[in-house]
Amino acid sequence: MIWILILFNKIPYSVFELSHVEVLLVAAPLWLIPLSWNISQKQNWLIWLALSCGLFFTISFQLPKGILAGLLIIPWFLLTIILGIQKLSIFKSKKVNAVFQNVPLYCETAAFLYLPIGVFWALMDRFEICLFGYDPTIILLTAVHFHYAGFILPQVASWLIEKKHFEFSKIIGFGIILGIPLVAIGISATHFGWHGWIEVFCVSIMTLAGSGLGGLYIYFGLKVKEYLPKVLFLLGGIALLVGMSLAFCYGWRHVFVIETLTIPWMYAVHGTCNAVGFAAPVLVGWKLVKK
């Protein structure tokens, strides 16, 4: 409800404005990530704590950049760090013998380790600190990337891989784990003036793995018997395929230039597909399936 009120407050609304990116970003800590924790862990105290931190995070993005806005991100930052350390200790305590039998565990652990990276860049955005000379837009988009592609994507991948026991899905899981940091490396390579083929390679790994997961969700949706989860999984799979296709084309701009695929176009369409089109329907679908 708070998120919907924020949407109404920003009318007239344009998906090509950076305010749209901020709306997509705050949806993650405000309700999407707490929903994922409710599905996977079902610890009420954690859900309420996450919602509280997410509310501070959301308030931060309604204020001008500065010290106060930055301080309001810190509760969410600390929570994600603590949960990341906890998840890493659980991972270390489990004896991992067969690599391919533990892909869901790898995906879930990676999700909790990548999330604080996204919150760190949200901190940089709110404190108005441009590390390494990055453009403020790139800093904000990096925060979004590690909240959605960094956390929600490997989290929902782990659930599906655990449910569908075939080797192809496990390869996709590894591709997503590797692809998330590779995208950041590729963008950094371009920023520092290195060869464009580095970004092409890095983005290709991520988008192919993400597209594979989109295909798996379409397949999974067709197999689900309940009507509403079926529709949600199908919508999510299609949206992920569209979003990843756009990211693939944008990453290959060093080879084939598509003039319409600008950064505003990418966060307007690719970002919306990943957040509203994929993350929200798939999480609600899992909530209904795992009742």
C-alpha positions as CSV (number, residue, x, y, z in Angstrom):
1,M,0.0,0.0,0.0
2,I,2.8,2.4,0.8
3,W,4.5,1.6,-2.5
4,I,1.3,2.2,-4.4
5,L,0.9,5.5,-2.6
6,I,4.4,6.5,-3.7
7,L,3.4,5.7,-7.3
8,F,0.3,8.0,-7.0
9,N,2.4,10.7,-5.4
10,K,4.7,10.8,-8.4
11,I,1.9,11.4,-10.9
12,P,2.4,12.6,-13.7
13,Y,4.6,9.6,-14.0
14,S,7.3,8.8,-16.6
15,V,9.2,5.5,-16.8
16,F,12.0,7.3,-18.5
17,E,12.7,9.5,-15.4
18,L,15.3,8.4,-12.7
19,S,12.4,8.7,-10.2
20,H,11.0,5.5,-11.9
21,V,14.3,3.7,-11.1
22,E,13.9,4.8,-7.4
23,V,10.4,3.5,-7.3
24,L,11.5,0.2,-8.6
25,L,14.4,0.1,-6.1
26,V,12.4,0.8,-3.0
27,A,9.9,-2.0,-3.9
28,A,12.7,-4.5,-3.2
29,P,13.3,-3.8,0.5
30,L,9.8,-2.5,1.2
31,W,7.9,-5.6,0.1
32,L,9.5,-7.9,-2.5
33,I,12.5,-9.1,-0.5
34,P,10.5,-9.4,2.8
35,L,8.0,-11.5,0.8
36,S,10.7,-13.8,-0.4
37,W,11.9,-14.3,3.2
38,N,8.4,-15.0,4.3
39,I,8.2,-17.7,1.6
40,S,11.6,-19.3,2.4
41,Q,12.2,-18.8,6.1
42,K,8.8,-17.9,7.7
43,Q,10.3,-16.2,10.7
44,N,7.8,-13.5,11.7
45,W,10.4,-11.4,13.6
46,L,12.7,-11.3,10.6
47,I,9.8,-10.2,8.3
48,W,8.8,-7.4,10.6
49,L,12.4,-6.3,11.1
50,A,12.9,-6.3,7.3
51,L,9.7,-4.3,6.7
52,S,10.8,-1.7,9.3
53,C,14.3,-1.3,7.7
54,G,12.6,-1.3,4.2
55,L,10.4,1.6,5.4
56,F,13.4,3.6,6.5
57,F,15.0,2.8,3.1
58,T,11.8,4.0,1.3
59,I,11.7,7.3,3.3
60,S,15.3,7.9,2.3
61,F,14.4,8.0,-1.3
62,Q,11.6,10.5,-0.7
63,L,14.2,13.0,0.7
64,P,16.9,15.0,-1.0
65,K,20.3,13.3,-1.2
66,G,22.5,14.0,1.8
67,I,23.4,12.9,5.3
68,L,19.9,12.2,6.6
69,A,19.0,10.3,3.4
70,G,22.2,8.2,3.7
71,L,21.7,7.4,7.4
72,L,18.2,6.0,6.7
73,I,19.8,3.3,4.5
74,I,22.0,2.1,7.3
75,P,19.5,-0.2,9.1
76,W,18.8,-2.1,5.9
77,F,22.5,-2.3,5.2
78,L,23.3,-3.7,8.6
79,L,20.5,-6.2,8.4
80,T,21.6,-7.5,5.0
81,I,25.2,-7.8,6.2
82,I,24.2,-9.8,9.3
83,L,22.0,-12.1,7.2
84,G,24.8,-12.5,4.7
85,I,27.3,-13.6,7.4
86,Q,24.7,-15.9,8.9
87,K,23.9,-17.5,5.5
88,L,27.7,-17.9,4.8
89,S,28.3,-19.6,8.1
90,I,25.4,-22.0,7.4
91,F,26.9,-22.8,4.0
92,K,30.3,-23.5,5.6
93,S,28.8,-25.8,8.2
94,K,27.2,-28.0,5.5
95,K,29.4,-30.6,3.9
96,V,29.3,-30.0,0.2
97,N,30.3,-33.2,-1.6
98,A,28.7,-33.3,-5.0
99,V,28.8,-29.8,-6.6
100,F,25.8,-30.3,-8.9
101,Q,23.6,-31.6,-6.1
102,N,24.0,-28.3,-4.1
103,V,23.2,-25.7,-6.7
104,P,20.1,-24.4,-4.9
105,L,22.3,-23.9,-1.8
106,Y,24.9,-22.0,-3.9
107,C,22.2,-19.8,-5.4
108,E,20.6,-18.9,-2.1
109,T,23.9,-18.2,-0.4
110,A,25.0,-16.0,-3.4
111,A,21.8,-14.1,-3.1
112,F,22.4,-13.1,0.5
113,L,26.1,-12.2,-0.3
114,Y,25.2,-10.0,-3.3
115,L,22.4,-8.1,-1.5
116,P,24.7,-6.0,0.8
117,I,26.6,-4.9,-2.3
118,G,23.4,-3.4,-3.7
119,V,22.7,-1.7,-0.4
120,F,26.2,-0.3,-0.4
121,W,25.6,1.4,-3.7
122,A,22.3,2.7,-2.5
123,L,24.2,4.3,0.4
124,M,26.6,5.9,-2.1
125,D,23.7,7.2,-4.0
126,R,22.0,8.7,-1.0
127,F,25.2,10.2,0.4
128,E,25.9,11.5,-3.1
129,I,29.3,9.9,-3.2
130,C,30.6,9.1,-6.8
131,L,33.1,6.4,-6.2
132,F,35.7,5.8,-9.0
133,G,34.1,8.6,-11.0
134,Y,31.0,6.6,-11.8
135,D,28.0,8.6,-13.0
136,P,25.2,9.0,-10.4
137,T,22.9,7.1,-12.7
138,I,25.2,4.1,-12.9
139,I,25.5,4.1,-9.1
140,L,21.7,4.0,-8.8
141,L,21.3,1.3,-11.4
142,T,24.0,-0.8,-9.7
143,A,22.0,-0.6,-6.5
144,V,18.9,-1.9,-8.4
145,H,21.0,-4.6,-10.2
146,F,22.2,-6.2,-7.0
147,H,18.7,-6.0,-5.3
148,Y,16.9,-7.7,-8.2
149,A,19.4,-9.6,-10.4
150,G,21.7,-10.0,-7.3
151,F,19.2,-11.2,-4.8
152,I,15.7,-12.0,-6.1
153,L,16.9,-13.8,-9.3
154,P,19.2,-16.3,-7.6
155,Q,16.7,-16.7,-4.8
156,V,13.8,-17.7,-7.0
157,A,16.2,-19.8,-9.2
158,S,17.2,-21.8,-6.1
159,W,13.5,-22.7,-5.4
160,L,12.9,-23.8,-9.0
161,I,16.1,-25.8,-9.3
162,E,15.3,-27.6,-6.1
163,K,11.9,-28.5,-7.5
164,K,13.0,-29.4,-11.0
165,H,15.8,-31.9,-10.7
166,F,17.5,-31.9,-14.1
167,E,21.0,-30.9,-15.1
168,F,20.1,-28.0,-17.4
169,S,18.6,-26.1,-14.6
170,K,21.7,-26.5,-12.5
171,I,23.9,-25.1,-15.3
172,I,21.5,-22.1,-15.4
173,G,22.0,-21.7,-11.7
174,F,25.7,-21.5,-12.0
175,G,25.4,-19.1,-14.9
176,I,23.3,-16.7,-12.8
177,I,25.7,-16.9,-9.9
178,L,28.6,-16.0,-12.2
179,G,26.7,-13.6,-14.4
180,I,25.7,-11.2,-11.6
181,P,29.2,-10.0,-10.8
182,L,30.3,-10.4,-14.4
183,V,27.8,-7.7,-15.5
184,A,29.3,-5.3,-12.9
185,I,32.8,-6.2,-14.2
186,G,31.8,-5.6,-17.8
187,I,30.2,-2.2,-17.1
188,S,33.3,-1.2,-15.1
189,A,35.6,-2.4,-18.0
190,T,33.7,-0.1,-20.4
191,H,33.8,2.8,-17.8
192,F,37.6,2.5,-17.5
193,G,38.1,2.4,-21.2
194,W,38.9,-1.3,-21.6
195,H,37.9,-3.3,-24.7
196,G,34.2,-3.4,-25.3
197,W,34.3,-7.2,-25.9
198,I,34.8,-7.7,-22.1
199,E,31.3,-6.2,-21.5
200,V,29.9,-8.2,-24.4
201,F,31.2,-11.5,-22.9
202,C,30.1,-10.7,-19.4
203,V,26.6,-9.6,-20.3
204,S,26.2,-12.6,-22.6
205,I,26.8,-15.0,-19.7
206,M,24.2,-13.3,-17.5
207,T,21.5,-12.8,-20.2
208,L,21.8,-16.4,-21.5
209,A,21.4,-17.8,-18.0
210,G,18.6,-15.4,-17.2
211,S,16.8,-16.3,-20.4
212,G,17.2,-19.9,-19.5
213,L,15.6,-19.3,-16.2
214,G,12.8,-17.4,-17.9
215,G,12.2,-20.5,-20.1
216,L,12.2,-22.8,-17.1
217,Y,9.5,-20.6,-15.4
218,I,7.4,-20.8,-18.5
219,Y,7.8,-24.6,-18.5
220,F,7.1,-24.7,-14.8
221,G,4.0,-22.5,-15.2
222,L,2.6,-24.8,-17.8
223,K,3.0,-27.8,-15.4
224,V,1.4,-26.0,-12.4
225,K,-2.3,-27.1,-11.9
226,E,-3.6,-24.1,-9.9
227,Y,-4.8,-21.4,-12.4
228,L,-3.5,-18.2,-10.6
229,P,0.1,-19.5,-9.9
230,K,0.2,-20.8,-13.5
231,V,-0.6,-17.4,-14.9
232,L,1.8,-15.6,-12.6
233,F,4.7,-18.0,-13.4
234,L,4.0,-17.7,-17.2
235,L,3.9,-13.9,-17.0
236,G,7.1,-13.8,-14.9
237,G,8.9,-16.2,-17.4
238,I,7.9,-14.1,-20.4
239,A,8.8,-10.8,-18.7
240,L,12.3,-12.2,-17.8
241,L,12.8,-13.4,-21.4
242,V,11.9,-9.9,-22.7
243,G,14.1,-8.1,-20.1
244,M,17.1,-10.4,-20.7
245,S,16.8,-10.1,-24.5
246,L,17.0,-6.3,-24.2
247,A,20.0,-6.5,-21.9
248,F,21.7,-8.9,-24.4
249,C,21.1,-6.4,-27.2
250,Y,22.3,-3.5,-25.1
251,G,25.5,-5.4,-24.0
252,W,26.3,-6.1,-27.7
253,R,26.1,-2.4,-28.6
254,H,29.9,-2.5,-29.0
255,V,29.3,-4.7,-32.0
256,F,25.8,-3.9,-33.3
257,V,24.6,-0.5,-32.4
258,I,20.9,-0.1,-31.7
259,E,20.4,3.6,-31.3
260,T,17.0,3.3,-29.5
261,L,18.5,1.2,-26.7
262,T,19.7,4.1,-24.5
263,I,20.1,3.9,-20.7
264,P,16.7,5.5,-20.1
265,W,15.1,3.0,-22.5
266,M,16.8,0.2,-20.6
267,Y,15.6,1.1,-17.2
268,A,12.2,2.0,-18.6
269,V,11.6,-1.4,-20.2
270,H,14.3,-3.8,-19.0
271,G,14.1,-2.6,-15.4
272,T,10.3,-2.7,-15.4
273,C,10.2,-6.1,-16.9
274,N,12.5,-7.5,-14.2
275,A,10.9,-5.8,-11.3
276,V,7.2,-5.5,-12.1
277,G,7.0,-8.1,-14.8
278,F,9.2,-10.9,-13.3
279,A,10.0,-10.5,-9.6
280,A,6.5,-9.5,-8.3
281,P,4.4,-12.2,-10.2
282,V,6.9,-15.0,-9.5
283,L,7.2,-14.2,-5.8
284,V,3.4,-14.1,-5.4
285,G,3.2,-17.3,-7.4
286,W,5.6,-19.0,-5.0
287,K,3.7,-17.7,-2.0
288,L,0.5,-19.3,-3.4
289,V,2.2,-22.6,-4.3
290,K,4.1,-22.9,-0.9
291,K,1.0,-22.3,1.3
